[in-house]
Amino acid sequence: MRWTDTMDIALSLDEAHPDADVKLLRFTDLHRWVVELPDFDDDPEKSSEGILEAIQMAWLAERD
């Protein structure tokens, strides 16, 4: 997965952290969790606030 795979990342995060309060998640924690995903294969430095927000919104949408 790459940073642009927001829905795939959101699905993987939901599996890895089913009890996470996505609305209150800090971007620093979200970044770390994405980078720690076993299928994530992108440069950790290429993330941005906009990308992390898109991942967070996709994760919230998945939960609804």
mmCIF file as Biopython writes it, N, C-alpha, C and O atoms, coordinates in Angstrom:
data_model
#
loop_
_atom_site.group_PDB
_atom_site.id
_atom_site.type_symbol
_atom_site.label_atom_id
_atom_site.label_alt_id
_atom_site.label_comp_id
_atom_site.label_asym_id
_atom_site.label_entity_id
_atom_site.label_seq_id
_atom_site.pdbx_PDB_ins_code
_atom_site.Cartn_x
_atom_site.Cartn_y
_atom_site.Cartn_z
_atom_site.occupancy
_atom_site.B_iso_or_equiv
_atom_site.auth_seq_id
_atom_site.auth_asym_id
_atom_site.pdbx_PDB_model_num
ATOM 1   N N  . MET A ? 1  ? 0.832   -1.184 0.000  1.0 0.0 1  A 1 
ATOM 2   C CA . MET A ? 1  ? 0.000   0.000  0.000  1.0 0.0 1  A 1 
ATOM 3   C C  . MET A ? 1  ? 0.874   1.244  0.000  1.0 0.0 1  A 1 
ATOM 4   O O  . MET A ? 1  ? 1.988   1.268  0.523  1.0 0.0 1  A 1 
ATOM 5   N N  . ARG A ? 2  ? 0.315   2.258  -0.606 1.0 0.0 2  A 1 
ATOM 6   C CA . ARG A ? 2  ? 0.982   3.549  -0.651 1.0 0.0 2  A 1 
ATOM 7   C C  . ARG A ? 2  ? 0.066   4.579  0.015  1.0 0.0 2  A 1 
ATOM 8   O O  . ARG A ? 2  ? -1.097  4.290  0.298  1.0 0.0 2  A 1 
ATOM 9   N N  . TRP A ? 3  ? 0.587   5.768  0.262  1.0 0.0 3  A 1 
ATOM 10  C CA . TRP A ? 3  ? -0.191  6.803  0.941  1.0 0.0 3  A 1 
ATOM 11  C C  . TRP A ? 3  ? -1.494  7.108  0.216  1.0 0.0 3  A 1 
ATOM 12  O O  . TRP A ? 3  ? -2.471  7.497  0.854  1.0 0.0 3  A 1 
ATOM 13  N N  . THR A ? 4  ? -1.530  6.941  -1.087 1.0 0.0 4  A 1 
ATOM 14  C CA . THR A ? 4  ? -2.725  7.256  -1.857 1.0 0.0 4  A 1 
ATOM 15  C C  . THR A ? 4  ? -3.810  6.186  -1.752 1.0 0.0 4  A 1 
ATOM 16  O O  . THR A ? 4  ? -4.932  6.410  -2.207 1.0 0.0 4  A 1 
ATOM 17  N N  . ASP A ? 5  ? -3.510  5.055  -1.177 1.0 0.0 5  A 1 
ATOM 18  C CA . ASP A ? 5  ? -4.480  3.963  -1.023 1.0 0.0 5  A 1 
ATOM 19  C C  . ASP A ? 5  ? -5.287  4.148  0.260  1.0 0.0 5  A 1 
ATOM 20  O O  . ASP A ? 5  ? -5.272  3.288  1.141  1.0 0.0 5  A 1 
ATOM 21  N N  . THR A ? 6  ? -5.983  5.262  0.356  1.0 0.0 6  A 1 
ATOM 22  C CA . THR A ? 6  ? -6.629  5.636  1.614  1.0 0.0 6  A 1 
ATOM 23  C C  . THR A ? 6  ? -7.647  4.606  2.098  1.0 0.0 6  A 1 
ATOM 24  O O  . THR A ? 6  ? -7.687  4.298  3.290  1.0 0.0 6  A 1 
ATOM 25  N N  . MET A ? 7  ? -8.463  4.074  1.204  1.0 0.0 7  A 1 
ATOM 26  C CA . MET A ? 7  ? -9.481  3.119  1.649  1.0 0.0 7  A 1 
ATOM 27  C C  . MET A ? 7  ? -8.837  1.803  2.100  1.0 0.0 7  A 1 
ATOM 28  O O  . MET A ? 7  ? -9.245  1.230  3.110  1.0 0.0 7  A 1 
ATOM 29  N N  . ASP A ? 8  ? -7.844  1.326  1.363  1.0 0.0 8  A 1 
ATOM 30  C CA . ASP A ? 8  ? -7.149  0.102  1.777  1.0 0.0 8  A 1 
ATOM 31  C C  . ASP A ? 8  ? -6.466  0.288  3.131  1.0 0.0 8  A 1 
ATOM 32  O O  . ASP A ? 8  ? -6.483  -0.606 3.977  1.0 0.0 8  A 1 
ATOM 33  N N  . ILE A ? 9  ? -5.871  1.451  3.321  1.0 0.0 9  A 1 
ATOM 34  C CA . ILE A ? 9  ? -5.228  1.751  4.602  1.0 0.0 9  A 1 
ATOM 35  C C  . ILE A ? 9  ? -6.275  1.792  5.704  1.0 0.0 9  A 1 
ATOM 36  O O  . ILE A ? 9  ? -6.068  1.234  6.781  1.0 0.0 9  A 1 
ATOM 37  N N  . ALA A ? 10 ? -7.395  2.448  5.440  1.0 0.0 10 A 1 
ATOM 38  C CA . ALA A ? 10 ? -8.462  2.547  6.443  1.0 0.0 10 A 1 
ATOM 39  C C  . ALA A ? 10 ? -8.965  1.164  6.840  1.0 0.0 10 A 1 
ATOM 40  O O  . ALA A ? 10 ? -9.171  0.901  8.025  1.0 0.0 10 A 1 
ATOM 41  N N  . LEU A ? 11 ? -9.165  0.283  5.877  1.0 0.0 11 A 1 
ATOM 42  C CA . LEU A ? 11 ? -9.618  -1.077 6.170  1.0 0.0 11 A 1 
ATOM 43  C C  . LEU A ? 11 ? -8.601  -1.828 7.017  1.0 0.0 11 A 1 
ATOM 44  O O  . LEU A ? 11 ? -8.961  -2.511 7.976  1.0 0.0 11 A 1 
ATOM 45  N N  . SER A ? 12 ? -7.337  -1.700 6.658  1.0 0.0 12 A 1 
ATOM 46  C CA . SER A ? 12 ? -6.280  -2.370 7.419  1.0 0.0 12 A 1 
ATOM 47  C C  . SER A ? 12 ? -6.170  -1.816 8.835  1.0 0.0 12 A 1 
ATOM 48  O O  . SER A ? 12 ? -5.963  -2.570 9.786  1.0 0.0 12 A 1 
ATOM 49  N N  . LEU A ? 13 ? -6.309  -0.504 8.973  1.0 0.0 13 A 1 
ATOM 50  C CA . LEU A ? 13 ? -6.254  0.109  10.304 1.0 0.0 13 A 1 
ATOM 51  C C  . LEU A ? 13 ? -7.426  -0.345 11.161 1.0 0.0 13 A 1 
ATOM 52  O O  . LEU A ? 13 ? -7.273  -0.579 12.360 1.0 0.0 13 A 1 
ATOM 53  N N  . ASP A ? 14 ? -8.594  -0.470 10.545 1.0 0.0 14 A 1 
ATOM 54  C CA . ASP A ? 14 ? -9.768  -0.904 11.295 1.0 0.0 14 A 1 
ATOM 55  C C  . ASP A ? 14 ? -9.586  -2.334 11.806 1.0 0.0 14 A 1 
ATOM 56  O O  . ASP A ? 14 ? -10.026 -2.662 12.907 1.0 0.0 14 A 1 
ATOM 57  N N  . GLU A ? 15 ? -8.945  -3.172 11.015 1.0 0.0 15 A 1 
ATOM 58  C CA . GLU A ? 15 ? -8.652  -4.539 11.456 1.0 0.0 15 A 1 
ATOM 59  C C  . GLU A ? 15 ? -7.592  -4.544 12.560 1.0 0.0 15 A 1 
ATOM 60  O O  . GLU A ? 15 ? -7.700  -5.294 13.530 1.0 0.0 15 A 1 
ATOM 61  N N  . ALA A ? 16 ? -6.574  -3.706 12.405 1.0 0.0 16 A 1 
ATOM 62  C CA . ALA A ? 16 ? -5.467  -3.688 13.365 1.0 0.0 16 A 1 
ATOM 63  C C  . ALA A ? 16 ? -5.818  -2.984 14.669 1.0 0.0 16 A 1 
ATOM 64  O O  . ALA A ? 16 ? -5.265  -3.314 15.718 1.0 0.0 16 A 1 
ATOM 65  N N  . HIS A ? 17 ? -6.727  -2.021 14.615 1.0 0.0 17 A 1 
ATOM 66  C CA . HIS A ? 17 ? -7.066  -1.209 15.795 1.0 0.0 17 A 1 
ATOM 67  C C  . HIS A ? 17 ? -8.588  -1.056 15.907 1.0 0.0 17 A 1 
ATOM 68  O O  . HIS A ? 17 ? -9.107  0.053  15.777 1.0 0.0 17 A 1 
ATOM 69  N N  . PRO A ? 18 ? -9.295  -2.145 16.142 1.0 0.0 18 A 1 
ATOM 70  C CA . PRO A ? 18 ? -10.766 -2.094 16.143 1.0 0.0 18 A 1 
ATOM 71  C C  . PRO A ? 18 ? -11.368 -1.246 17.260 1.0 0.0 18 A 1 
ATOM 72  O O  . PRO A ? 18 ? -12.511 -0.803 17.143 1.0 0.0 18 A 1 
ATOM 73  N N  . ASP A ? 19 ? -10.634 -1.013 18.326 1.0 0.0 19 A 1 
ATOM 74  C CA . ASP A ? 19 ? -11.161 -0.250 19.455 1.0 0.0 19 A 1 
ATOM 75  C C  . ASP A ? 19 ? -10.718 1.209  19.454 1.0 0.0 19 A 1 
ATOM 76  O O  . ASP A ? 19 ? -11.015 1.946  20.394 1.0 0.0 19 A 1 
ATOM 77  N N  . ALA A ? 20 ? -10.012 1.630  18.410 1.0 0.0 20 A 1 
ATOM 78  C CA . ALA A ? 20 ? -9.497  3.000  18.360 1.0 0.0 20 A 1 
ATOM 79  C C  . ALA A ? 20 ? -10.646 3.998  18.225 1.0 0.0 20 A 1 
ATOM 80  O O  . ALA A ? 20 ? -11.621 3.745  17.518 1.0 0.0 20 A 1 
ATOM 81  N N  . ASP A ? 21 ? -10.518 5.125  18.905 1.0 0.0 21 A 1 
ATOM 82  C CA . ASP A ? 21 ? -11.466 6.219  18.746 1.0 0.0 21 A 1 
ATOM 83  C C  . ASP A ? 21 ? -10.938 7.101  17.614 1.0 0.0 21 A 1 
ATOM 84  O O  . ASP A ? 21 ? -10.123 7.996  17.837 1.0 0.0 21 A 1 
ATOM 85  N N  . VAL A ? 22 ? -11.405 6.839  16.425 1.0 0.0 22 A 1 
ATOM 86  C CA . VAL A ? 22 ? -10.867 7.462  15.224 1.0 0.0 22 A 1 
ATOM 87  C C  . VAL A ? 22 ? -11.041 8.979  15.254 1.0 0.0 22 A 1 
ATOM 88  O O  . VAL A ? 22 ? -10.184 9.705  14.750 1.0 0.0 22 A 1 
ATOM 89  N N  . LYS A ? 23 ? -12.121 9.461  15.828 1.0 0.0 23 A 1 
ATOM 90  C CA . LYS A ? 23 ? -12.371 10.904 15.872 1.0 0.0 23 A 1 
ATOM 91  C C  . LYS A ? 23 ? -11.362 11.651 16.730 1.0 0.0 23 A 1 
ATOM 92  O O  . LYS A ? 23 ? -11.066 12.817 16.473 1.0 0.0 23 A 1 
ATOM 93  N N  . LEU A ? 24 ? -10.835 10.984 17.746 1.0 0.0 24 A 1 
ATOM 94  C CA . LEU A ? 24 ? -9.895  11.640 18.663 1.0 0.0 24 A 1 
ATOM 95  C C  . LEU A ? 24 ? -8.436  11.253 18.408 1.0 0.0 24 A 1 
ATOM 96  O O  . LEU A ? 24 ? -7.553  11.622 19.181 1.0 0.0 24 A 1 
ATOM 97  N N  . LEU A ? 25 ? -8.186  10.518 17.336 1.0 0.0 25 A 1 
ATOM 98  C CA . LEU A ? 25 ? -6.844  10.032 17.034 1.0 0.0 25 A 1 
ATOM 99  C C  . LEU A ? 25 ? -5.937  11.173 16.583 1.0 0.0 25 A 1 
ATOM 100 O O  . LEU A ? 25 ? -6.290  11.953 15.699 1.0 0.0 25 A 1 
ATOM 101 N N  . ARG A ? 26 ? -4.779  11.258 17.197 1.0 0.0 26 A 1 
ATOM 102 C CA . ARG A ? 26 ? -3.792  12.268 16.796 1.0 0.0 26 A 1 
ATOM 103 C C  . ARG A ? 26 ? -3.123  11.830 15.499 1.0 0.0 26 A 1 
ATOM 104 O O  . ARG A ? 26 ? -2.914  10.638 15.270 1.0 0.0 26 A 1 
ATOM 105 N N  . PHE A ? 27 ? -2.791  12.792 14.659 1.0 0.0 27 A 1 
ATOM 106 C CA . PHE A ? 27 ? -2.152  12.461 13.390 1.0 0.0 27 A 1 
ATOM 107 C C  . PHE A ? 27 ? -0.798  11.800 13.591 1.0 0.0 27 A 1 
ATOM 108 O O  . PHE A ? 27 ? -0.377  11.003 12.752 1.0 0.0 27 A 1 
ATOM 109 N N  . THR A ? 28 ? -0.106  12.109 14.676 1.0 0.0 28 A 1 
ATOM 110 C CA . THR A ? 28 ? 1.177   11.455 14.923 1.0 0.0 28 A 1 
ATOM 111 C C  . THR A ? 28 ? 0.976   9.961  15.150 1.0 0.0 28 A 1 
ATOM 112 O O  . THR A ? 28 ? 1.762   9.146  14.668 1.0 0.0 28 A 1 
ATOM 113 N N  . ASP A ? 29 ? -0.074  9.602  15.883 1.0 0.0 29 A 1 
ATOM 114 C CA . ASP A ? 29 ? -0.374  8.188  16.105 1.0 0.0 29 A 1 
ATOM 115 C C  . ASP A ? 29 ? -0.861  7.528  14.814 1.0 0.0 29 A 1 
ATOM 116 O O  . ASP A ? 29 ? -0.464  6.407  14.499 1.0 0.0 29 A 1 
ATOM 117 N N  . LEU A ? 30 ? -1.714  8.220  14.074 1.0 0.0 30 A 1 
ATOM 118 C CA . LEU A ? 30 ? -2.215  7.680  12.817 1.0 0.0 30 A 1 
ATOM 119 C C  . LEU A ? 30 ? -1.053  7.411  11.860 1.0 0.0 30 A 1 
ATOM 120 O O  . LEU A ? 30 ? -1.004  6.357  11.225 1.0 0.0 30 A 1 
ATOM 121 N N  . HIS A ? 31 ? -0.145  8.333  11.759 1.0 0.0 31 A 1 
ATOM 122 C CA . HIS A ? 31 ? 1.027   8.166  10.891 1.0 0.0 31 A 1 
ATOM 123 C C  . HIS A ? 31 ? 1.809   6.920  11.292 1.0 0.0 31 A 1 
ATOM 124 O O  . HIS A ? 31 ? 2.165   6.104  10.442 1.0 0.0 31 A 1 
ATOM 125 N N  . ARG A ? 32 ? 2.070   6.777  12.563 1.0 0.0 32 A 1 
ATOM 126 C CA . ARG A ? 32 ? 2.829   5.630  13.064 1.0 0.0 32 A 1 
ATOM 127 C C  . ARG A ? 32 ? 2.101   4.328  12.751 1.0 0.0 32 A 1 
ATOM 128 O O  . ARG A ? 32 ? 2.721   3.365  12.299 1.0 0.0 32 A 1 
ATOM 129 N N  . TRP A ? 33 ? 0.799   4.292  12.986 1.0 0.0 33 A 1 
ATOM 130 C CA . TRP A ? 33 ? 0.024   3.078  12.731 1.0 0.0 33 A 1 
ATOM 131 C C  . TRP A ? 33 ? 0.031   2.708  11.253 1.0 0.0 33 A 1 
ATOM 132 O O  . TRP A ? 33 ? 0.114   1.528  10.912 1.0 0.0 33 A 1 
ATOM 133 N N  . VAL A ? 34 ? -0.056  3.705  10.373 1.0 0.0 34 A 1 
ATOM 134 C CA . VAL A ? 34 ? -0.020  3.424  8.931  1.0 0.0 34 A 1 
ATOM 135 C C  . VAL A ? 34 ? 1.328   2.827  8.553  1.0 0.0 34 A 1 
ATOM 136 O O  . VAL A ? 34 ? 1.391   1.803  7.871  1.0 0.0 34 A 1 
ATOM 137 N N  . VAL A ? 35 ? 2.398   3.466  8.995  1.0 0.0 35 A 1 
ATOM 138 C CA . VAL A ? 35 ? 3.739   3.003  8.656  1.0 0.0 35 A 1 
ATOM 139 C C  . VAL A ? 35 ? 3.996   1.597  9.199  1.0 0.0 35 A 1 
ATOM 140 O O  . VAL A ? 35 ? 4.751   0.833  8.598  1.0 0.0 35 A 1 
ATOM 141 N N  . GLU A ? 36 ? 3.382   1.252  10.321 1.0 0.0 36 A 1 
ATOM 142 C CA . GLU A ? 36 ? 3.566   -0.070 10.931 1.0 0.0 36 A 1 
ATOM 143 C C  . GLU A ? 36 ? 2.738   -1.170 10.262 1.0 0.0 36 A 1 
ATOM 144 O O  . GLU A ? 36 ? 2.946   -2.349 10.551 1.0 0.0 36 A 1 
ATOM 145 N N  . LEU A ? 37 ? 1.805   -0.813 9.376  1.0 0.0 37 A 1 
ATOM 146 C CA . LEU A ? 37 ? 1.000   -1.835 8.711  1.0 0.0 37 A 1 
ATOM 147 C C  . LEU A ? 37 ? 1.908   -2.750 7.879  1.0 0.0 37 A 1 
ATOM 148 O O  . LEU A ? 37 ? 2.791   -2.258 7.177  1.0 0.0 37 A 1 
ATOM 149 N N  . PRO A ? 38 ? 1.708   -4.060 7.946  1.0 0.0 38 A 1 
ATOM 150 C CA . PRO A ? 38 ? 2.604   -4.988 7.240  1.0 0.0 38 A 1 
ATOM 151 C C  . PRO A ? 38 ? 2.613   -4.808 5.723  1.0 0.0 38 A 1 
ATOM 152 O O  . PRO A ? 38 ? 3.631   -5.079 5.086  1.0 0.0 38 A 1 
ATOM 153 N N  . ASP A ? 39 ? 1.518   -4.363 5.135  1.0 0.0 39 A 1 
ATOM 154 C CA . ASP A ? 39 ? 1.450   -4.205 3.676  1.0 0.0 39 A 1 
ATOM 155 C C  . ASP A ? 39 ? 1.790   -2.797 3.204  1.0 0.0 39 A 1 
ATOM 156 O O  . ASP A ? 39 ? 1.737   -2.512 2.008  1.0 0.0 39 A 1 
ATOM 157 N N  . PHE A ? 40 ? 2.138   -1.920 4.135  1.0 0.0 40 A 1 
ATOM 158 C CA . PHE A ? 40 ? 2.471   -0.544 3.750  1.0 0.0 40 A 1 
ATOM 159 C C  . PHE A ? 40 ? 3.883   -0.503 3.193  1.0 0.0 40 A 1 
ATOM 160 O O  . PHE A ? 40 ? 4.829   -0.970 3.828  1.0 0.0 40 A 1 
ATOM 161 N N  . ASP A ? 41 ? 4.015   0.062  1.995  1.0 0.0 41 A 1 
ATOM 162 C CA . ASP A ? 41 ? 5.322   0.092  1.325  1.0 0.0 41 A 1 
ATOM 163 C C  . ASP A ? 41 ? 5.499   1.429  0.614  1.0 0.0 41 A 1 
ATOM 164 O O  . ASP A ? 41 ? 5.505   1.495  -0.616 1.0 0.0 41 A 1 
ATOM 165 N N  . ASP A ? 42 ? 5.641   2.480  1.394  1.0 0.0 42 A 1 
ATOM 166 C CA . ASP A ? 42 ? 5.846   3.811  0.834  1.0 0.0 42 A 1 
ATOM 167 C C  . ASP A ? 42 ? 6.773   4.571  1.768  1.0 0.0 42 A 1 
ATOM 168 O O  . ASP A ? 42 ? 7.028   4.142  2.894  1.0 0.0 42 A 1 
ATOM 169 N N  . ASP A ? 43 ? 7.261   5.675  1.303  1.0 0.0 43 A 1 
ATOM 170 C CA . ASP A ? 43 ? 8.169   6.509  2.090  1.0 0.0 43 A 1 
ATOM 171 C C  . ASP A ? 43 ? 7.387   7.185  3.218  1.0 0.0 43 A 1 
ATOM 172 O O  . ASP A ? 43 ? 6.457   7.946  2.950  1.0 0.0 43 A 1 
ATOM 173 N N  . PRO A ? 44 ? 7.750   6.918  4.474  1.0 0.0 44 A 1 
ATOM 174 C CA . PRO A ? 44 ? 7.042   7.543  5.600  1.0 0.0 44 A 1 
ATOM 175 C C  . PRO A ? 44 ? 7.061   9.069  5.552  1.0 0.0 44 A 1 
ATOM 176 O O  . PRO A ? 44 ? 6.168   9.718  6.097  1.0 0.0 44 A 1 
ATOM 177 N N  . GLU A ? 45 ? 8.057   9.636  4.916  1.0 0.0 45 A 1 
ATOM 178 C CA . GLU A ? 45 ? 8.187   11.095 4.849  1.0 0.0 45 A 1 
ATOM 179 C C  . GLU A ? 45 ? 7.266   11.727 3.806  1.0 0.0 45 A 1 
ATOM 180 O O  . GLU A ? 45 ? 7.158   12.952 3.749  1.0 0.0 45 A 1 
ATOM 181 N N  . LYS A ? 46 ? 6.609   10.924 2.990  1.0 0.0 46 A 1 
ATOM 182 C CA . LYS A ? 46 ? 5.747   11.466 1.932  1.0 0.0 46 A 1 
ATOM 183 C C  . LYS A ? 46 ? 4.318   11.727 2.389  1.0 0.0 46 A 1 
ATOM 184 O O  . LYS A ? 46 ? 3.468   12.094 1.577  1.0 0.0 46 A 1 
ATOM 185 N N  . SER A ? 47 ? 4.050   11.547 3.646  1.0 0.0 47 A 1 
ATOM 186 C CA . SER A ? 47 ? 2.704   11.832 4.140  1.0 0.0 47 A 1 
ATOM 187 C C  . SER A ? 47 ? 2.543   13.334 4.347  1.0 0.0 47 A 1 
ATOM 188 O O  . SER A ? 47 ? 3.514   14.090 4.374  1.0 0.0 47 A 1 
ATOM 189 N N  . SER A ? 48 ? 1.301   13.734 4.489  1.0 0.0 48 A 1 
ATOM 190 C CA . SER A ? 48 ? 0.995   15.140 4.777  1.0 0.0 48 A 1 
ATOM 191 C C  . SER A ? 48 ? -0.254  15.168 5.641  1.0 0.0 48 A 1 
ATOM 192 O O  . SER A ? 48 ? -0.919  14.147 5.822  1.0 0.0 48 A 1 
ATOM 193 N N  . GLU A ? 49 ? -0.561  16.319 6.163  1.0 0.0 49 A 1 
ATOM 194 C CA . GLU A ? 49 ? -1.775  16.449 6.969  1.0 0.0 49 A 1 
ATOM 195 C C  . GLU A ? 49 ? -3.008  16.110 6.138  1.0 0.0 49 A 1 
ATOM 196 O O  . GLU A ? 49 ? -3.943  15.487 6.640  1.0 0.0 49 A 1 
ATOM 197 N N  . GLY A ? 50 ? -3.013  16.515 4.876  1.0 0.0 50 A 1 
ATOM 198 C CA . GLY A ? 50 ? -4.132  16.226 3.997  1.0 0.0 50 A 1 
ATOM 199 C C  . GLY A ? 50 ? -4.327  14.739 3.758  1.0 0.0 50 A 1 
ATOM 200 O O  . GLY A ? 50 ? -5.457  14.253 3.745  1.0 0.0 50 A 1 
ATOM 201 N N  . ILE A ? 51 ? -3.237  14.018 3.569  1.0 0.0 51 A 1 
ATOM 202 C CA . ILE A ? 51 ? -3.312  12.568 3.370  1.0 0.0 51 A 1 
ATOM 203 C C  . ILE A ? 51 ? -3.807  11.889 4.631  1.0 0.0 51 A 1 
ATOM 204 O O  . ILE A ? 51 ? -4.672  11.016 4.569  1.0 0.0 51 A 1 
ATOM 205 N N  . LEU A ? 52 ? -3.268  12.282 5.772  1.0 0.0 52 A 1 
ATOM 206 C CA . LEU A ? 52 ? -3.696  11.674 7.037  1.0 0.0 52 A 1 
ATOM 207 C C  . LEU A ? 52 ? -5.166  11.966 7.314  1.0 0.0 52 A 1 
ATOM 208 O O  . LEU A ? 52 ? -5.886  11.108 7.825  1.0 0.0 52 A 1 
ATOM 209 N N  . GLU A ? 53 ? -5.608  13.165 6.982  1.0 0.0 53 A 1 
ATOM 210 C CA . GLU A ? 53 ? -7.015  13.504 7.166  1.0 0.0 53 A 1 
ATOM 211 C C  . GLU A ? 53 ? -7.894  12.654 6.241  1.0 0.0 53 A 1 
ATOM 212 O O  . GLU A ? 53 ? -8.965  12.205 6.650  1.0 0.0 53 A 1 
ATOM 213 N N  . ALA A ? 54 ? -7.453  12.431 5.007  1.0 0.0 54 A 1 
ATOM 214 C CA . ALA A ? 54 ? -8.213  11.593 4.071  1.0 0.0 54 A 1 
ATOM 215 C C  . ALA A ? 54 ? -8.310  10.159 4.583  1.0 0.0 54 A 1 
ATOM 216 O O  . ALA A ? 54 ? -9.357  9.524  4.460  1.0 0.0 54 A 1 
ATOM 217 N N  . ILE A ? 55 ? -7.224  9.649  5.154  1.0 0.0 55 A 1 
ATOM 218 C CA . ILE A ? 55 ? -7.238  8.304  5.730  1.0 0.0 55 A 1 
ATOM 219 C C  . ILE A ? 55 ? -8.202  8.257  6.907  1.0 0.0 55 A 1 
ATOM 220 O O  . ILE A ? 55 ? -8.990  7.319  7.035  1.0 0.0 55 A 1 
ATOM 221 N N  . GLN A ? 56 ? -8.138  9.267  7.763  1.0 0.0 56 A 1 
ATOM 222 C CA . GLN A ? 56 ? -9.027  9.314  8.920  1.0 0.0 56 A 1 
ATOM 223 C C  . GLN A ? 56 ? -10.498 9.367  8.477  1.0 0.0 56 A 1 
ATOM 224 O O  . GLN A ? 56 ? -11.336 8.678  9.058  1.0 0.0 56 A 1 
ATOM 225 N N  . MET A ? 57 ? -10.816 10.168 7.467  1.0 0.0 57 A 1 
ATOM 226 C CA . MET A ? 57 ? -12.193 10.263 6.988  1.0 0.0 57 A 1 
ATOM 227 C C  . MET A ? 57 ? -12.654 8.936  6.358  1.0 0.0 57 A 1 
ATOM 228 O O  . MET A ? 57 ? -13.803 8.530  6.536  1.0 0.0 57 A 1 
ATOM 229 N N  . ALA A ? 58 ? -11.766 8.274  5.632  1.0 0.0 58 A 1 
ATOM 230 C CA . ALA A ? 58 ? -12.111 6.971  5.043  1.0 0.0 58 A 1 
ATOM 231 C C  . ALA A ? 58 ? -12.360 5.943  6.147  1.0 0.0 58 A 1 
ATOM 232 O O  . ALA A ? 58 ? -13.262 5.111  6.042  1.0 0.0 58 A 1 
ATOM 233 N N  . TRP A ? 59 ? -11.563 6.011  7.191  1.0 0.0 59 A 1 
ATOM 234 C CA . TRP A ? 59 ? -11.731 5.087  8.324  1.0 0.0 59 A 1 
ATOM 235 C C  . TRP A ? 59 ? -13.061 5.353  9.015  1.0 0.0 59 A 1 
ATOM 236 O O  . TRP A ? 59 ? -13.777 4.413  9.363  1.0 0.0 59 A 1 
ATOM 237 N N  . LEU A ? 60 ? -13.394 6.606  9.215  1.0 0.0 60 A 1 
ATOM 238 C CA . LEU A ? 60 ? -14.679 6.948  9.822  1.0 0.0 60 A 1 
ATOM 239 C C  . LEU A ? 60 ? -15.836 6.478  8.947  1.0 0.0 60 A 1 
ATOM 240 O O  . LEU A ? 60 ? -16.827 5.955  9.457  1.0 0.0 60 A 1 
ATOM 241 N N  . ALA A ? 61 ? -15.717 6.657  7.661  1.0 0.0 61 A 1 
ATOM 242 C CA . ALA A ? 61 ? -16.760 6.215  6.736  1.0 0.0 61 A 1 
ATOM 243 C C  . ALA A ? 61 ? -16.918 4.688  6.785  1.0 0.0 61 A 1 
ATOM 244 O O  . ALA A ? 61 ? -18.032 4.172  6.696  1.0 0.0 61 A 1 
ATOM 245 N N  . GLU A ? 62 ? -15.825 3.994  6.922  1.0 0.0 62 A 1 
ATOM 246 C CA . GLU A ? 62 ? -15.862 2.534  7.018  1.0 0.0 62 A 1 
ATOM 247 C C  . GLU A ? 62 ? -16.600 2.095  8.268  1.0 0.0 62 A 1 
ATOM 248 O O  . GLU A ? 62 ? -17.296 1.080  8.256  1.0 0.0 62 A 1 
ATOM 249 N N  . ARG A ? 63 ? -16.456 2.838  9.326  1.0 0.0 63 A 1 
ATOM 250 C CA . ARG A ? 63 ? -17.112 2.482  10.592 1.0 0.0 63 A 1 
ATOM 251 C C  . ARG A ? 63 ? -18.604 2.767  10.581 1.0 0.0 63 A 1 
ATOM 252 O O  . ARG A ? 63 ? -19.354 2.155  11.342 1.0 0.0 63 A 1 
ATOM 253 N N  . ASP A ? 64 ? -19.050 3.694  9.723  1.0 0.0 64 A 1 
ATOM 254 C CA . ASP A ? 64 ? -20.479 4.059  9.685  1.0 0.0 64 A 1 
ATOM 255 C C  . ASP A ? 64 ? -21.314 3.061  8.960  1.0 0.0 64 A 1 
ATOM 256 O O  . ASP A ? 64 ? -22.528 3.237  8.850  1.0 0.0 64 A 1 
#
